[in-house]
Amino acid sequence: MTLETLLQNPNALPSAPKVVAELISSFDDPDVAVEEIARKLSLDPVLSAKLLRLANSAYYHVSRRIGNVGDAVRMLGFVTVRTLVISSGLVGSFKTVPGLDLKRFWRYSLHTAVAAKWIAKQIGANTDLAFTIGMMHGIGQLVMHAGVAQQARELDQTVGPYENGRIAAEKALFGYDFSEVGAELAVRWKFPDLFHQTLRHFGDPTPESPSYRMAAVIHLAVLRARYEERQPNDAELAACFTAALATGLGVPPDALFAGIPPLGELSGGLEELIN
């Protein structure tokens, strides 16, 4: 199945809630109507309830209880609320995926997101963008497991979804890989250029790419999350991790494994995103 055919398969593509689509479009709108989006979000009982649980979690340490979406926007800021709602909407868009443990997948994605946010903070990059892209970096895996289910499951037996050789294995089998699928999905959902460029290149960031810094952040975050998920051996790590990449970003080469706090600690209080 070609990439275009896969992306035309209605059974493989998720549909994001309308308010999530509006939040995505707000990235390129300097005059976004925050109050109107908050009002529309209030009309979605599932997303608004999850937002309030997250806003009142230990992660944000708010001084008083947040009781409605408007309060959440005022106390956390629109950008933070947008990050939470888009992430929640993505998780909720996939109910079941053949052959993939969604709970494990989203835990790994959350770990990637918090690692990306931590790395982005160290280098002065946009932490909210890093978190959101980290959260959705593997979404192409879900589309492929839904659209080319049998082949994806067979590949899982030789190169698992969280192994560092997965992109190369998919490329050899299908002619494309989950990072390309995710990038095309980001284009169709009208995410900003930086999103789909980062999703397309995070597997092999190149300095010539306009998305290099963010792609490098996600690349390193993915390695850290995979390390947490399956403890790859030294040879596997060496095959995909270059000290030059970390040093080029201004992050100490050992920061991913010695400097960054445990990802369970960084994600504490955000579990509601993936429940």
C-alpha positions as CSV (number, residue, x, y, z in Angstrom):
1,M,0.0,0.0,0.0
2,T,1.4,3.4,-1.0
3,L,1.6,6.3,1.4
4,E,-1.2,8.1,-0.5
5,T,-3.4,5.1,-0.4
6,L,-2.8,4.7,3.3
7,L,-3.8,8.3,4.0
8,Q,-7.0,7.9,2.0
9,N,-8.0,4.9,4.1
10,P,-10.8,6.2,6.4
11,N,-10.3,3.3,8.9
12,A,-6.7,4.4,9.4
13,L,-7.1,8.1,9.9
14,P,-8.4,9.6,13.2
15,S,-10.7,12.6,13.2
16,A,-9.8,15.3,15.7
17,P,-12.6,17.1,17.6
18,K,-13.6,20.4,15.9
19,V,-12.2,22.5,18.8
20,V,-8.9,20.8,18.5
21,A,-8.8,21.7,14.8
22,E,-9.5,25.3,15.7
23,L,-6.6,25.3,18.3
24,I,-4.3,23.9,15.6
25,S,-5.2,26.8,13.3
26,S,-4.5,29.3,16.1
27,F,-0.7,28.6,15.8
28,D,-0.6,30.9,12.7
29,D,-3.2,33.4,14.0
30,P,-1.7,36.3,16.0
31,D,-5.2,37.6,16.6
32,V,-6.7,34.4,17.9
33,A,-10.0,34.9,19.7
34,V,-9.0,33.2,23.0
35,E,-12.4,33.8,24.7
36,E,-14.3,32.3,21.8
37,I,-12.1,29.2,21.7
38,A,-12.5,28.8,25.5
39,R,-16.3,29.1,25.1
40,K,-16.3,26.3,22.4
41,L,-14.0,24.2,24.5
42,S,-16.5,24.5,27.4
43,L,-19.1,22.9,25.1
44,D,-17.0,19.7,24.7
45,P,-17.6,17.9,28.0
46,V,-14.9,15.3,27.6
47,L,-12.1,17.6,26.6
48,S,-13.1,20.3,29.1
49,A,-13.3,17.8,32.0
50,K,-9.9,16.4,31.2
51,L,-8.4,19.9,30.9
52,L,-9.7,20.8,34.4
53,R,-8.4,17.6,35.9
54,L,-5.0,18.3,34.4
55,A,-5.1,22.0,35.4
56,N,-5.7,21.0,39.0
57,S,-3.1,18.3,39.0
58,A,0.1,18.5,41.1
59,Y,2.0,19.2,37.9
60,Y,0.9,22.8,37.8
61,H,0.9,23.7,41.5
62,V,-2.0,26.2,41.1
63,S,-2.8,28.4,44.1
64,R,-6.5,27.8,44.0
65,R,-8.8,25.3,42.4
66,I,-9.6,25.9,38.7
67,G,-13.3,25.5,38.2
68,N,-13.9,26.2,34.5
69,V,-12.1,26.5,31.1
70,G,-12.0,30.3,31.4
71,D,-10.1,30.1,34.7
72,A,-7.8,27.5,33.2
73,V,-6.9,29.9,30.4
74,R,-6.4,32.8,32.8
75,M,-4.2,30.9,35.3
76,L,-2.2,28.6,33.0
77,G,-2.2,30.7,29.9
78,F,-3.7,30.0,26.4
79,V,-0.5,28.4,25.1
80,T,-0.4,25.8,27.9
81,V,-4.2,25.1,27.6
82,R,-3.7,24.7,23.8
83,T,-0.9,22.2,24.4
84,L,-3.0,20.2,26.8
85,V,-6.1,20.1,24.7
86,I,-4.4,19.2,21.5
87,S,-2.5,16.4,23.3
88,S,-5.7,15.2,24.9
89,G,-7.5,15.3,21.6
90,L,-4.8,13.3,19.8
91,V,-5.0,10.6,22.5
92,G,-8.7,10.4,22.3
93,S,-8.8,10.2,18.5
94,F,-7.5,6.6,18.6
95,K,-9.9,4.2,20.5
96,T,-8.3,0.9,19.5
97,V,-5.4,0.1,17.2
98,P,-4.8,-3.6,16.1
99,G,-1.7,-5.2,17.6
100,L,-0.6,-2.1,19.6
101,D,-0.9,-1.6,23.3
102,L,-2.2,2.0,23.4
103,K,-1.6,2.5,27.1
104,R,2.1,1.7,26.6
105,F,2.3,3.7,23.4
106,W,0.9,6.9,24.9
107,R,3.1,6.4,28.0
108,Y,6.1,6.3,25.8
109,S,4.8,9.4,23.8
110,L,4.3,11.3,27.1
111,H,7.8,10.4,28.2
112,T,9.1,11.7,24.8
113,A,7.1,14.9,25.3
114,V,8.4,15.7,28.8
115,A,12.0,14.8,27.7
116,A,11.6,17.1,24.7
117,K,10.3,19.9,26.9
118,W,13.2,19.4,29.3
119,I,15.8,19.5,26.5
120,A,14.1,22.5,24.8
121,K,14.3,24.4,28.1
122,Q,18.0,23.7,28.3
123,I,18.7,25.3,24.9
124,G,16.1,28.1,25.0
125,A,13.8,26.5,22.5
126,N,10.0,26.6,22.6
127,T,9.0,24.2,25.3
128,D,5.3,24.0,24.5
129,L,6.0,23.2,20.8
130,A,8.6,20.6,21.9
131,F,6.1,19.0,24.2
132,T,3.3,18.9,21.6
133,I,5.5,17.5,18.8
134,G,7.0,15.0,21.2
135,M,3.5,13.9,22.1
136,M,2.6,13.3,18.5
137,H,5.9,12.2,17.0
138,G,4.8,8.5,16.8
139,I,1.3,9.1,15.5
140,G,2.2,7.6,12.2
141,Q,2.8,4.3,14.0
142,L,-0.9,4.3,14.9
143,V,-2.0,5.0,11.4
144,M,0.2,2.3,10.0
145,H,-1.0,-0.3,12.5
146,A,-4.6,0.6,11.6
147,G,-4.1,0.8,7.8
148,V,-1.6,-1.9,7.1
149,A,-2.3,-3.9,10.2
150,Q,-1.0,-7.4,9.2
151,Q,2.3,-6.2,7.8
152,A,2.9,-3.8,10.8
153,R,2.2,-6.6,13.3
154,E,4.6,-8.9,11.4
155,L,7.3,-6.3,11.5
156,D,6.7,-5.9,15.2
157,Q,8.0,-9.4,15.7
158,T,11.4,-8.5,14.2
159,V,11.8,-4.8,14.9
160,G,9.5,-3.6,17.6
161,P,7.7,-0.2,17.6
162,Y,10.1,1.2,20.2
163,E,13.3,0.0,18.6
164,N,15.8,2.3,17.1
165,G,15.9,0.4,13.7
166,R,12.1,0.8,13.2
167,I,12.2,3.7,10.7
168,A,14.8,1.9,8.5
169,A,12.8,-1.4,8.7
170,E,9.5,0.4,7.7
171,K,11.3,2.2,4.8
172,A,12.6,-1.1,3.5
173,L,9.2,-2.8,3.7
174,F,6.8,-0.1,2.7
175,G,8.8,2.5,1.0
176,Y,7.9,5.0,3.7
177,D,8.0,5.1,7.5
178,F,5.9,6.3,10.4
179,S,7.7,9.7,10.6
180,E,6.6,10.4,7.0
181,V,3.1,9.3,7.8
182,G,3.0,11.5,10.8
183,A,4.3,14.5,8.8
184,E,1.7,14.0,6.1
185,L,-1.0,13.8,8.8
186,A,0.2,17.1,10.3
187,V,0.0,18.7,6.9
188,R,-3.6,17.5,6.5
189,W,-4.5,18.7,10.0
190,K,-3.0,22.1,9.1
191,F,-0.3,22.2,11.7
192,P,2.4,24.8,11.1
193,D,5.3,24.0,8.9
194,L,7.7,23.5,11.8
195,F,5.5,20.6,13.0
196,H,5.5,18.5,9.9
197,Q,9.1,19.3,9.0
198,T,10.1,18.2,12.5
199,L,8.0,15.0,12.3
200,R,9.6,14.2,8.9
201,H,13.2,14.8,9.9
202,F,13.5,13.9,13.6
203,G,14.8,10.4,12.8
204,D,17.8,11.8,11.1
205,P,18.2,15.6,11.8
206,T,20.4,17.5,9.4
207,P,21.8,21.0,9.9
208,E,20.5,22.0,6.5
209,S,16.9,21.5,7.5
210,P,15.0,24.6,8.7
211,S,13.6,22.4,11.5
212,Y,17.0,21.1,12.6
213,R,17.0,22.4,16.2
214,M,13.5,21.1,17.0
215,A,14.1,17.9,15.1
216,A,17.3,17.3,17.1
217,V,15.4,18.0,20.3
218,I,12.8,15.4,19.4
219,H,15.5,12.9,18.2
220,L,17.2,13.1,21.6
221,A,13.9,12.9,23.5
222,V,12.9,9.8,21.5
223,L,16.2,8.1,22.4
224,R,15.7,9.0,26.1
225,A,12.1,7.7,26.1
226,R,13.1,4.5,24.3
227,Y,15.8,4.0,26.9
228,E,13.2,4.3,29.6
229,E,10.9,1.9,27.7
230,R,13.2,-0.9,26.8
231,Q,16.7,-0.3,28.1
232,P,18.6,-0.7,24.8
233,N,22.1,-2.0,25.0
234,D,25.2,0.2,24.5
235,A,25.6,-0.9,20.8
236,E,22.1,0.1,20.0
237,L,22.5,3.5,21.7
238,A,25.8,4.1,20.0
239,A,24.3,3.4,16.6
240,C,21.8,6.2,16.8
241,F,23.2,8.7,19.3
242,T,26.0,11.1,18.4
243,A,27.6,13.3,21.0
244,A,27.9,15.9,18.2
245,L,24.1,16.2,18.1
246,A,23.8,16.9,21.8
247,T,26.9,19.2,21.8
248,G,25.6,21.1,18.8
249,L,22.5,21.9,20.7
250,G,24.5,22.9,23.8
251,V,23.4,19.9,25.8
252,P,26.2,17.9,27.5
253,P,26.6,14.5,25.8
254,D,25.7,12.6,29.0
255,A,22.7,14.8,29.8
256,L,20.1,12.4,28.4
257,F,21.1,9.7,30.8
258,A,22.9,11.4,33.7
259,G,21.4,14.9,33.7
260,I,17.8,14.5,32.9
261,P,15.5,13.5,35.8
262,P,13.6,10.2,35.6
263,L,10.8,10.6,33.0
264,G,8.2,9.3,35.4
265,E,9.1,12.2,37.7
266,L,9.0,14.7,34.9
267,S,5.5,13.4,33.8
268,G,4.1,13.2,37.3
269,G,0.6,14.7,37.4
270,L,0.2,14.5,33.6
271,E,-1.0,10.9,33.5
272,E,-4.6,12.2,32.9
273,L,-3.5,13.1,29.4
274,I,-3.2,9.4,28.5
275,N,-6.0,7.9,30.6
